[in-house]
């Protein structure tokens, strides 16, 4: 099982989740994507899992709870009066999917410490309960080193296995901070750089997105991304 956690909201978690799913599916694996809490989407509207299916193809998806307000799951549940989620509920759903799939991806809402319920439970608790590997999705630009380091520190303190960091959106024309961060992000994460998804990758069709996933993710996921070559290219542009 693999938990995909962001350093914040809007960093590209869904695109990275879809890319990992697309590569695994293309490799013949049975893939399931679990979104415990979807916030900011009304009933009947397409959420993150619809985007995963559009990009990755025929993978199993499961959403446990949906809240209409664009807030943390805890705050959204409280405001809507809908039930909140607990780590055992999420872990049970993930374990059930794991019994019939080769890879289960769990996409969080925001970062590791965003609360699911009034008891203070978080995605970090879910990852720990499942013994799942964590991949952190980070922004490319200024400020990302701090949020990545904080996320890595939380993961270490909670006894989680942080396998690496992926840049969720890499622009065609990166600025100086972005280019510099390519070298510093693995240091901040205390884990290797495992990919950089091109900005706009989600605008491609399935075949195009699969190609973007292959070039944007490392062989650890079944892709061709070479972090050393990527870092050398970035250094040459500074």
VOBA-1610 file (N, C-alpha, C; in pm, whole numbers, padded with zeros to 5 digits, always signed):
BEGIN
Unk+00083-00120+00000Unk+00000+00000+00000Unk+00087+00125+00000Unk+00039+00227-00065Unk+00115+00350-00080Unk+00026+00469-00046Unk+00069+00550+00049Unk-00003+00671+00086Unk+00059+00790+00013Unk-00024+00865-00058Unk+00023+00984-00130Unk-00021+01106-00048Unk+00077+01174+00009Unk+00049+01290+00094Unk+00112+01414+00034Unk+00044+01526+00046Unk+00097+01652-00004Unk+00163+01732+00107Unk+00238+01833+00068Unk+00290+01929+00165Unk+00188+02037+00191Unk+00074+02030+00121Unk-00035+02126+00136Unk-00140+02094+00032Unk-00232+02186+00010Unk-00335+02165-00090Unk-00290+02221-00224Unk-00342+02165-00332Unk-00312+02215-00464Unk-00170+02192-00511Unk-00103+02089-00457Unk+00037+02066-00495Unk+00051+01960-00604Unk-00060+01896-00642Unk-00052+01796-00749Unk-00068+01653-00704Unk-00126+01632-00585Unk-00143+01495-00533Unk-00223+01407-00628Unk-00333+01459-00680Unk-00420+01378-00765Unk-00350+01340-00894Unk-00276+01433-00953Unk-00203+01403-01075Unk-00096+01297-01049Unk-00024+01310-00940Unk+00079+01211-00907Unk+00015+01075-00877Unk-00095+01076-00803Unk-00166+00951-00776Unk-00209+00884-00906Unk-00265+00964-00997Unk-00308+00910-01126Unk-00190+00858-01206Unk-00077+00927-01199Unk+00041+00884-01274Unk+00094+00750-01222Unk+00100+00736-01091Unk+00145+00609-01032Unk+00048+00498-01072Unk-00081+00528-01064Unk-00183+00429-01100Unk-00173+00392-01248Unk-00151+00490-01334Unk-00143+00464-01478Unk-00027+00372-01512Unk+00089+00397-01452Unk+00205+00312-01479Unk+00183+00170-01429Unk+00127+00158-01308Unk+00102+00025-01253Unk-00001-00051-01336Unk-00106+00018-01375Unk-00211-00043-01458Unk-00155-00086-01593Unk-00073-00002-01652Unk-00012-00035-01780Unk+00082-00155-01768Unk+00138-00172-01649Unk+00227-00285-01624Unk+00153-00413-01589Unk+00021-00409-01594Unk-00058-00530-01570Unk-00101-00550-01427Unk-00077-00452-01341Unk-00119-00466-01202Unk-00266-00429-01184Unk-00327-00493-01087Unk-00464-00456-01047Unk-00450-00342-00946Unk-00503-00226-00983Unk-00480-00104-00905Unk-00610-00053-00846Unk-00603-00012-00720Unk-00716+00053-00653Unk-00669+00186-00595Unk-00753+00287-00606Unk-00723+00418-00548Unk-00833+00452-00448Unk-00792+00476-00326Unk-00884+00508-00217Unk-00870+00655-00180Unk-00981+00727-00185Unk-00986+00867-00141Unk-01076+00869-00018Unk-01018+00867+00102Unk-01103+00858+00222Unk-01204+00972+00232Unk-01156+01095+00214Unk-01245+01211+00229Unk-01227+01307+00112Unk-01336+01331+00042Unk-01337+01430-00066Unk-01410+01554-00016Unk-01342+01666-00016Unk-01405+01789+00030Unk-01419+01889-00084Unk-01514+01981-00068Unk-01532+02087-00165Unk-01600+02043-00293Unk-01668+01930-00289Unk-01737+01878-00408Unk-01878+01835-00367Unk-01976+01882-00441Unk-02115+01850-00409Unk-02151+01709-00453Unk-02256+01652-00395Unk-02301+01519-00438Unk-02330+01518-00588Unk-02281+01415-00655Unk-02303+01401-00798Unk-02200+01468-00885Unk-02119+01558-00828Unk-02014+01624-00905Unk-01891+01534-00912Unk-01814+01544-01021Unk-01691+01464-01029Unk-01586+01516-00932Unk-01524+01425-00860Unk-01420+01461-00765Unk-01283+01413-00813Unk-01190+01401-00720Unk-01054+01360-00755Unk-01050+01222-00818Unk-01135+01131-00773Unk-01131+00996-00828Unk-01178+00991-00973Unk-01268+01081-01011Unk-01308+01089-01151Unk-01190+01132-01237Unk-01107+01220-01185Unk-00987+01264-01256Unk-00887+01149-01267Unk-00873+01072-01160Unk-00782+00957-01164Unk-00827+00859-01271Unk-00955+00829-01277Unk-01008+00736-01376Unk-00990+00790-01517Unk-01014+00918-01535Unk-00999+00979-01667Unk-00856+00967-01717Unk-00761+00981-01627Unk-00621+00982-01666Unk-00556+00844-01666Unk-00594+00761-01569Unk-00526+00632-01551Unk-00599+00516-01616Unk-00727+00534-01648Unk-00801+00425-01712Unk-00878+00340-01613Unk-00888+00213-01644Unk-00975+00121-01571Unk-00911+00074-01441Unk-00913+00162-01341Unk-00866+00124-01207Unk-00984+00134-01110Unk-00977+00055-01004Unk-01082+00059-00902Unk-01067+00186-00820Unk-01177+00253-00792Unk-01173+00372-00707Unk-01278+00360-00597Unk-01247+00417-00485Unk-01342+00415-00373Unk-01329+00542-00290Unk-01441+00605-00267Unk-01449+00726-00184Unk-01534+00691-00062Unk-01484+00724+00057Unk-01556+00686+00178Unk-01655+00792+00225Unk-01619+00918+00211Unk-01707+01025+00258Unk-01682+01150+00174Unk-01792+01222+00148Unk-01784+01344+00068Unk-01848+01458+00145Unk-01779+01571+00145Unk-01828+01689+00214Unk-01832+01807+00116Unk-01938+01886+00114Unk-01950+01991+00013Unk-01859+02112+00034Unk-01818+02139+00158Unk-01738+02260+00182Unk-01589+02233+00161Unk-01517+02329+00101Unk-01373+02313+00076Unk-01290+02342+00201Unk-01302+02253+00298Unk-01235+02266+00427Unk-01161+02137+00458Unk-01094+02133+00571Unk-01037+02006+00615Unk-01151+01907+00638Unk-01125+01776+00627Unk-01234+01680+00650Unk-01304+01698+00784Unk-01227+01727+00889Unk-01291+01746+01020Unk-01384+01866+01019Unk-01334+01980+00970Unk-01416+02101+00969Unk-01535+02086+00875Unk-01514+02020+00762Unk-01623+02002+00666Unk-01731+01910+00722Unk-01690+01806+00795Unk-01787+01716+00858Unk-01866+01790+00965Unk-01796+01867+01044Unk-01861+01942+01152Unk-01963+02041+01096Unk-01925+02110+00990Unk-02013+02211+00931Unk-02135+02149+00863Unk-02114+02034+00800Unk-02223+01972+00724Unk-02313+01883+00808Unk-02262+01841+00924Unk-02337+01747+01007Unk-02325+01603+00961Unk-02238+01579+00862Unk-02215+01444+00813Unk-02114+01372+00902Unk-02113+01239+00899Unk-02020+01165+00985Unk-01875+01191+00948Unk-01790+01196+01049Unk-01646+01207+01024Unk-01588+01067+01007Unk-01463+01062+00965Unk-01396+00935+00942Unk-01296+00907+01053Unk-01269+00780+01074Unk-01169+00739+01172Unk-01063+00654+01102Unk-00940+00649+01156Unk-00836+00564+01097Unk-00878+00418+01080Unk-00949+00357+01177Unk-00992+00218+01155Unk-01083+00202+01034Unk-01173+00297+01011Unk-01260+00290+00893Unk-01178+00293+00765Unk-01085+00385+00761Unk-01001+00399+00641Unk-00912+00277+00623Unk-00851+00232+00732Unk-00763+00116+00725Unk-00840-00009+00682Unk-00963-00025+00731Unk-01044-00141+00692Unk-01075-00139+00543Unk-01108-00020+00491Unk-01137-00008+00348Unk-01012-00039+00266Unk-00897+00012+00309Unk-00772-00012+00237Unk-00735-00160+00240Unk-00754-00223+00355Unk-00721-00365+00368Unk-00812-00450+00280Unk-00939-00413+00273Unk-01033-00485+00187Unk-00991-00474+00041Unk-00953-00355-00002Unk-00907-00337-00140Unk-00777-00413-00164Unk-00692-00414-00065Unk-00562-00480-00078Unk-00576-00631-00102Unk-00685-00688-00055Unk-00704-00832-00069Unk-00734-00874-00213Unk-00773-00778-00297Unk-00810-00813-00435Unk-00732-00730-00538Unk-00632-00655-00492Unk-00554-00572-00584Unk-00405-00586-00556Unk-00325-00557-00658Unk-00180-00564-00643Unk-00123-00436-00582Unk-00190-00325-00605Unk-00145-00197-00553Unk-00264-00116-00507Unk-00258-00066-00384Unk-00361+00024-00332Unk-00296+00158-00302Unk-00348+00262-00363Unk-00301+00399-00341Unk-00404+00471-00255Unk-00357+00538-00151Unk-00446+00614-00063Unk-00409+00761-00077Unk-00500+00839-00134Unk-00473+00981-00154Unk-00532+01061-00040Unk-00448+01135+00029Unk-00494+01215+00141Unk-00562+01344+00098Unk-00602+01421+00198Unk-00659+01554+00175Unk-00564+01654+00240Unk-00484+01720+00157Unk-00384+01810+00213Unk-00263+01731+00264Unk-00212+01772+00382Unk-00090+01711+00435Unk-00114+01600+00534Unk-00005+01551+00591Unk-00011+01437+00682Unk-00090+01464+00809Unk-00094+01590+00853Unk-00159+01620+00981Unk-00295+01687+00967Unk-00352+01688+00847Unk-00489+01738+00832Unk-00583+01641+00903Unk-00671+01693+00986Unk-00753+01608+01073Unk-00876+01553+01002Unk-00902+01426+01029Unk-01022+01362+00977Unk-01140+01377+01072Unk-01113+01375+01201Unk-01223+01378+01297Unk-01188+01453+01423Unk-01284+01470+01514Unk-01263+01546+01637Unk-01164+01482+01733Unk-01133+01355+01711Unk-01035+01288+01797Unk-00892+01324+01759Unk-00876+01403+01652Unk-00743+01445+01609Unk-00674+01348+01515Unk-00745+01247+01469Unk-00685+01148+01380Unk-00649+01211+01245Unk-00541+01163+01186Unk-00487+01222+01064Unk-00445+01113+00965Unk-00402+01158+00847Unk-00349+01064+00748Unk-00225+00994+00800Unk-00147+01061+00882Unk-00029+00997+00942Unk-00069+00876+01026Unk-00180+00886+01098Unk-00229+00773+01177Unk-00269+00657+01088Unk-00332+00690+00976Unk-00373+00586+00881Unk-00251+00515+00824Unk-00151+00591+00782Unk-00030+00533+00725Unk+00039+00443+00827Unk+00044+00488+00951Unk+00108+00408+01056Unk+00031+00280+01082Unk-00101+00289+01089Unk-00184+00172+01116Unk-00170+00066+01007Unk-00151+00110+00884Unk-00141+00017+00772Unk+00002-00028+00745Unk+00099+00041+00804Unk+00238+00013+00772Unk+00269+00047+00627Unk+00199+00149+00577Unk+00211+00184+00435Unk+00331+00274+00410Unk+00384+00264+00290Unk+00490+00354+00245Unk+00428+00489+00208Unk+00499+00597+00238Unk+00449+00733+00211Unk+00532+00799+00102Unk+00463+00856+00004Unk+00526+00940-00097Unk+00475+01081-00075Unk+00565+01177-00069Unk+00527+01316-00048Unk+00528+01391-00181Unk+00420+01461-00209Unk+00411+01544-00327Unk+00435+01689-00283Unk+00532+01753-00346Unk+00572+01887-00306Unk+00561+01985-00422Unk+00550+02112-00388Unk+00555+02218-00490Unk+00698+02239-00536Unk+00712+02306-00648Unk+00845+02330-00703Unk+00910+02457-00648Unk+00828+02558-00616Unk+00881+02692-00594Unk+00918+02730-00453Unk+00934+02859-00435Unk+00978+02917-00309Unk+00886+02877-00194Unk+00944+02835-00083Unk+00869+02792+00034Unk+00853+02642+00046Unk+00882+02571-00061Unk+00859+02427-00059Unk+00957+02352+00031Unk+01076+02407+00050Unk+01174+02337+00132Unk+01128+02328+00277Unk+01068+02436+00325Unk+01019+02437+00463Unk+00905+02337+00481Unk+00805+02342+00393Unk+00690+02252+00408Unk+00729+02106+00387Unk+00826+02083+00300Unk+00873+01946+00278Unk+00949+01896+00400Unk+01035+01980+00457Unk+01109+01941+00577Unk+01016+01915+00694Unk+00913+01999+00710Unk+00816+01978+00817Unk+00742+01846+00798Unk+00703+01816+00675Unk+00634+01691+00647Unk+00724+01571+00677Unk+00850+01580+00636Unk+00944+01471+00662Unk+00968+01452+00811Unk+00974+01564+00884Unk+00995+01555+01028Unk+00877+01487+01096Unk+00756+01519+01052Unk+00636+01453+01106Unk+00640+01303+01076Unk+00674+01270+00952Unk+00680+01129+00913Unk+00780+01053+01000Unk+00896+01111+01021Unk+00998+01045+01104Unk+00952+01030+01247Unk+00892+01137+01302Unk+00845+01133+01440Unk+00735+01030+01460Unk+00655+01007+01356Unk+00545+00910+01365Unk+00586+00769+01328Unk+00713+00750+01296Unk+00761+00617+01261Unk+00716+00570+01124Unk+00695+00664+01031Unk+00650+00629+00897Unk+00769+00612+00803Unk+00749+00532+00699Unk+00852+00511+00599Unk+00827+00604+00482Unk+00903+00713+00477Unk+00892+00810+00368Unk+00989+00766+00258Unk+00934+00719+00147Unk+01018+00661+00043Unk+01077+00764-00052Unk+01013+00881-00064Unk+01067+00982-00153Unk+00972+01098-00175Unk+01016+01194-00255Unk+00938+01314-00282Unk+00923+01329-00433Unk+00804+01372-00475Unk+00776+01397-00616Unk+00730+01542-00630Unk+00785+01614-00727Unk+00738+01749-00757Unk+00608+01735-00836Unk+00502+01792-00782Unk+00370+01771-00842Unk+00347+01842-00973Unk+00417+01953-00997Unk+00399+02029-01120Unk+00527+02104-01152Unk+00593+02062-01260Unk+00720+02124-01300Unk+00697+02205-01427Unk+00714+02337-01422Unk+00683+02422-01538Unk+00788+02412-01647Unk+00748+02451-01766Unk+00840+02451-01879Unk+00951+02555-01861Unk+00918+02664-01789Unk+01017+02770-01765Unk+01031+02793-01615Unk+01103+02707-01544Unk+01119+02721-01399Unk+01202+02844-01363Unk+01169+02905-01249Unk+01246+03019-01204Unk+01367+02973-01122Unk+01444+03068-01072Unk+01568+03036-01003Unk+01542+02951-00878Unk+01439+02986-00801Unk+01409+02910-00680Unk+01376+02765-00713Unk+01297+02745-00817Unk+01260+02609-00856Unk+01383+02528-00897Unk+01469+02590-00977Unk+01589+02521-01022Unk+01680+02486-00905Unk+01692+02576-00811Unk+01774+02551-00692Unk+01712+02442-00605Unk+01579+02442-00595Unk+01510+02346-00510Unk+01526+02202-00556Unk+01552+02182-00684Unk+01572+02047-00734Unk+01684+01977-00657Unk+01788+02051-00625Unk+01898+01995-00546Unk+01862+01983-00398Unk+01789+02080-00347Unk+01765+02087-00203Unk+01644+02007-00153Unk+01550+01977-00242Unk+01430+01905-00197Unk+01461+01768-00135Unk+01547+01687-00197Unk+01577+01558-00134Unk+01644+01573+00003Unk+01720+01680+00018Unk+01783+01707+00149Unk+01676+01741+00251Unk+01583+01827+00213Unk+01474+01865+00303Unk+01388+01746+00339Unk+01365+01657+00242Unk+01280+01540+00266Unk+01353+01429+00338Unk+01485+01430+00328Unk+01561+01318+00383Unk+01531+01190+00306Unk+01496+01208+00180Unk+01457+01096+00094Unk+01479+01138-00050Unk+01492+01043-00141Unk+01527+01078-00279Unk+01416+01148-00356Unk+01457+01221-00458Unk+01363+01279-00554Unk+01319+01167-00648Unk+01190+01136-00648Unk+01138+01023-00726Unk+01058+01067-00848Unk+01059+01196-00877Unk+00988+01239-00997Unk+00957+01386-00999Unk+00916+01430-01117Unk+00869+01568-01137Unk+00771+01564-01253Unk+00644+01579-01223Unk+00541+01574-01327Unk+00533+01708-01399Unk+00533+01702-01531Unk+00527+01824-01611Unk+00396+01898-01588Unk+00404+02030-01574Unk+00283+02111-01563Unk+00198+02088-01688Unk+00068+02074-01668Unk-00021+02052-01780Unk-00037+01908-01820Unk+00028+01816-01748Unk+00018+01674-01782Unk-00126+01626-01778Unk-00205+01680-01686Unk-00344+01636-01671Unk-00432+01679-01788Unk-00381+01765-01876Unk-00459+01807-01993Unk-00448+01708-02108Unk-00361+01609-02094Unk-00340+01512-02200Unk-00447+01403-02197Unk-00460+01330-02308Unk-00548+01213-02308Unk-00476+01099-02237Unk-00540+00982-02224Unk-00480+00875-02146Unk-00344+00832-02199Unk-00332+00818-02330Unk-00204+00777-02387Unk-00097+00883-02362Unk-00134+01008-02380Unk-00039+01116-02356Unk-00001+01126-02209Unk-00101+01106-02122Unk-00073+01113-01979Unk+00018+00999-01936Unk-00003+00880-01991Unk+00084+00767-01959Unk+00228+00799-01996Unk+00247+00863-02111Unk+00382+00902-02153Unk+00441+01004-02055Unk+00357+01098-02009Unk+00403+01197-01911Unk+00439+01129-01778Unk+00358+01031-01739Unk+00385+00958-01616Unk+00517+00882-01626Unk+00542+00823-01741Unk+00664+00746-01759Unk+00789+00835-01751Unk+00781+00952-01813Unk+00896+01041-01811Unk+00907+01118-01680Unk+00795+01129-01607Unk+00794+01210-01486Unk+00814+01135-01356Unk+00811+01002-01360Unk+00827+00923-01239Unk+00943+00825-01252Unk+01007+00797-01141Unk+01128+00715-01141Unk+01098+00567-01166Unk+01201+00488-01192Unk+01183+00344-01208Unk+01120+00277-01086Unk+01127+00342-00971Unk+01063+00286-00851Unk+00913+00269-00874Unk+00856+00354-00960Unk+00714+00346-00996Unk+00692+00280-01133Unk+00801+00246-01200Unk+00790+00192-01334Unk+00814+00293-01443Unk+00866+00411-01406Unk+00891+00516-01504Unk+01037+00524-01545Unk+01071+00631-01616Unk+01207+00649-01669Unk+01278+00771-01611Unk+01215+00840-01518Unk+01273+00963-01462Unk+01408+00933-01398Unk+01509+01014-01435Unk+01644+01001-01381Unk+01673+01125-01296Unk+01668+01113-01164Unk+01687+01231-01079Unk+01823+01297-01096Unk+01926+01217-01116Unk+02060+01275-01131Unk+02068+01360-01257Unk+02014+01310-01366Unk+02015+01386-01490Unk+01927+01510-01477Unk+01815+01497-01409Unk+01725+01610-01388Unk+01793+01719-01306Unk+01865+01678-01202Unk+01934+01774-01117Unk+02048+01842-01192Unk+02118+01768-01274Unk+02227+01827-01352Unk+02172+01929-01452Unk+02060+01894-01514Unk+01997+01986-01610Unk+01953+02115-01541Unk+01895+02100-01420Unk+01851+02218-01345Unk+01970+02304-01305Unk+02079+02240-01260Unk+02198+02314-01217Unk+02259+02392-01333Unk+02252+02334-01452Unk+02311+02399-01568Unk+02234+02524-01610Unk+02108+02535-01564Unk+02026+02650-01601Unk+02031+02763-01499Unk+02098+02739-01387Unk+02104+02844-01283Unk+02220+02940-01309
//
